Amino acid sequence: MTSERAEVDWVLSINPIPCPRPRITSKGWTYYPKKYQAWKTEAEDLFIEMMKAHKLKAFAGEVEVIAVFVVKRPKTTKLPRPKPDIDNYLKALLDAGTGVAWTDDHIISAVGASKAWSKPEEEGCIRIMIREVPSETE
């Protein structure tokens, strides 16, 4: 007996940015820069749109996530790919999806990620695939 697993394959129309290190105030409070907070809010809204389009609620069971980060190419660069570390792009994406696409990021058991420049004059985006992992009782 096989059950159908939920799966999402979607393009988030937002230029990826890496998750920065949190800043610390003189009183010991931590916070993220406003640019990152604004990006995260926009990404959360896109996750909400994605889940509504697929008629799904946040995944609660074990899931796998595959992400392709297509970063807007600057006017001039000699770099073959975007410089920030891929794990920082991934952290930003996983944090934005928490509570919307998945209940908590601890349920993500496997990830795959790649990063590349967009074509000249094209905007950046994130292609994401979320797939339920079947339970061992299935």
Secondary structure, DSSP 8 states (H G I E B T S, - for coil): ------EEEEEE-S--------EE-TTS-EE--HHHHHHHHHHHHHHHHHHHHTT---B-S-EEEEEEEEE---SS---SS--S-HHHHHHHHHHHHBTTTBS-GGGEEEEEEEEEE--TT---EEEEEEEE---TT-
